[in-house]
C-alpha cells in the first residue's frame, strides 16, 4: 500500500503511540510506502529519504502503486514561500509550509479535491550559492526535535530542507548525512553551502550546520542561528564559549 500526506504537517513517530517521540515530519504532498498497519497506526517509509516511522492512519490519503511510482519519477515541485495556501473549488483554504510538495497537483487521480496553488514554486537544481539564501528563510525558527518547517526544525531537518529546496537529496539524520560527500581537511578548503558535523564525547555525530563565508555557520540550536566556526567547533559569541566540537567538514555538492 501507498499513501500521500494531505494535511499541512503530520508527525512521524518512533513507535505507534501519540506519546512516542516525533522522529520526523511529513509535509503536505509527500508520498510514502505503507510497510505495516497496527490498529490506528501505519508504519511508513518516506519516498524522498527512505526514513521510517509511524503515522496516524487518519492523517493521510491512500494512493495506487502506479501513482506512487509516477510521483517518484516526476521532478519535485515545492512551495517556495514560508507559508502559503492550497485552495479548492469550494473555497477551502489549506495552509502549507515552506518545502511542501506540489508535484501531485496535475494528477487528477490523486488531486480528487481539485486543489490549486497560485503561490511561488521551486523546482530543479539551483547553484550552490543559493543554499545560504534559502537557509536565511529558516532563521530564528525554533528548535524542534524531528521538525522540518520554519515553525519548528531540528539541525538535520534544517540542512535536509535547505538542500531539498535547491534540488539536492541528502539523508534525514546528521549521522546519515555525515556519510555522504567528500571530507575536507581544513575549514579553509570549504565553501559556503558545505556541511560541518559535530560529535559528542563518545564520538557520535550529533549536530550539523551549513558553512557560510568568513568562518560563520548557520545551524539549528535553540533556534536557527548564525555563529562563528573555527577548528575547534562552533563558538557562540553571546556565551563566549564553544558549544559544539567539530568532527568533519563535508562537501556534498
N, C-alpha and C positions, 0 to 999 in steps of 0.2 A: 504493500500500500504506500501511497504517497500523499503529501499534503503541501499546502501553501498558507502562509501567515496572512490572515485577512483582518487583523487588528493592528493598531499602531505599534505597540511594543508588547511582546509576550515573554515572560520569564521562562528560562530553561533551567531546570533544577537537577541537582546531583542525584536525588532519589525521588520516587513517585509520592511526594508529600508536599503540601503547602508550607510545611515547616522546614523543608530541606533548603539548603543554601542555593542561591542562584549562581550558576556557573557561566552563563552567557545569556544573551537575549536574541529572540527572533524579531527582526524589524519587518514592517509591512512589506509584503511581496516576496519575502524569502521563501524558498521551497526546500523540501526535505523528504527523505525516505523514512517511513514508519517501520521500525525494527521489531517492536513488541507492544502489546497493549495489556494493561493491568487495571481493571476497574475503570476509573475515570481518567487514567493516565496513559500517555503514549510515549514510548522511548523512540527518539528520532535521531537521525544523522543528517546534519545540515549539508546541503549540496556544496556550498561555497568552500567550506573548510573542513568537511568531514567530522565536525565536532558533534559529540553525542550527549544527550541528556533527556530529561523527562519534561513533557509539557502537558497541561490540562487538555483533554481531548475535546473540550468545548471551545477551545481557542484557536481553531484552525479549520480550513476547508479541505476536504478530500479532492485530489485531482487524479487523473489517469496516469498510467506509466508513460503513455505516449506524450502527454502534455508535460510531464516531468522531464522527459528526455529533450523535448523541444525547448523548454526553458533553459535547460542545462547547456544546450548548444548555441542559444541566441546570445548576442552581445548584451552585457549588463547595461541597463539604463537606470540611473539612480536620481533621487531627489537631491538637488544641489543647494537647497535653502535650509536654514536652521530648522524651520518648521513650515509646513505648507499644508494644503488641504486637497484631498481627493473628493470629487463631487459626483453625485448620481442624478439621474433624471428627476427624482422626486425631491431634489434639493437637500439630500443628506450630505452633511459635511463630516469628513473623517480626517482628523489631523494626522499627519505623518512626519517623522523626524528626518533630519539630515541622514542620507545614506539608505533610506527606504528604497526598495526595488520597484521599478515601474515597468519592468520587462514584459509582464503578463498583459498589459492593458490592451494590446492589439489581438489577444487571443479570446475570442468570444465564448469558447467553451469554459474558460476559467473565469473571465470577467463577466459573469452572469448578472451582476448588478449594474452593468454598463457604466462602471466608474470612468471618470475623465479627470485629466490633470492638465492644468494650464500654467503651472509654475516653471521654474528653471530646472532643466535636466542636465545631467552629465553622463557621458559615455566615452569609452575608448581610452587609450593610453595617453597620458599627459607627460610633458617633460618633467624631469626630476626636480627642476627648480620650482614647480608648482606645489610640491609637497608642503613646504613651510606655510604658504598662504592658506592651504587647507587646514593645517594644524592650528592656525590662529583662530579659525572658526569655532574651535572647541575650548579656547582659552577661558579659564575660570569655571569650566564645567566641574561640578562637584565629583569627588571620587566616589565610585560605587562598584563594589566587587561584582564582577560579571556584567557590568554595564557597557553599552555601546553607543550611547547618544549624548548630545550636549546637556541633557538633563541628569546625567549620571554615567560615569565611564571609568573603567579601570585602565591600568597602564598599557596592557597589551591590546585591549579593546580599542584604545586610542590609536595606537600605531597601526593596527589592522585596518581600522576605518579610514584613516588618512590615506593609507596606501590603496585601499579599495576604491575610494572616490577618485583616485588618479589612474585607475585601470590596472593595478598590480595586486596579485594574490599572495598574501602571506598567512601563516598559521594563526591560530587564536591565542595561544598562551605564550608568555615570554620565553619559557624553556623550549618550546617548539620553534619559535621564531629564531632563537639563537642557533639552531641547527641549519638555518638557511644562509645563503650568501657566502661572501669571501671575507675572511678575517683580515683586519688591518693591524699593523704592528704599533702604530703611533696615532695619536689624535691628529697630528699634523697631516696625516695622509687622508683624513676623512673629508667629506664634502657635506654641505647642507642636505639633509634628507637621509643620510646614513643612520643606522641604529646603534645605540650604545646599550650594552647589557650589564647588569649588576648582580652580584651574588651575595649570599649570606655567609656566616662563619662556617657552615658545613660545605660551602662551595656550590650550592644550588642557585641557579638563576632565578631571581625573584622580582626583577624590575627591568623595564626597558623604556627608553626615551628616544626622541628624534633630535639628532645633532643639528645645530644651527651654525651660522657663520660666527667667527670671532670667539670661539670657545664658550658658546651658550648652548643650552639644551632645553627643549620643551617636553614636558612629561606630566603624567597624572600622579600626583602625590598630595592627598588632601583636596586638591583641585588641579586642573590643568594649569601649569605654571611654567615660568621661564627662570632657570637658574644657571649658575656657572658650571662649566665642566673642565676638569683637569685630569692629570694622570692618576690621581687618587680616586676620583669619582665625582659625584655631584656636590657642589658647595652651595649652601643656602645662605645668601648674604643677610637675611633677616635674623637668623640664629647664629651666624658666624661659625658654622661648623659643616663638616661633610655629613651628608645624610645617607648616601649610597656608595658602596665600594665597586669601582669599575672592574669588570671582568674581561670584556671583549667588545671590540667595535666591529660591526659587520656592514659591508657594502652589499646591499640586497639587489640593487639595480644599477 
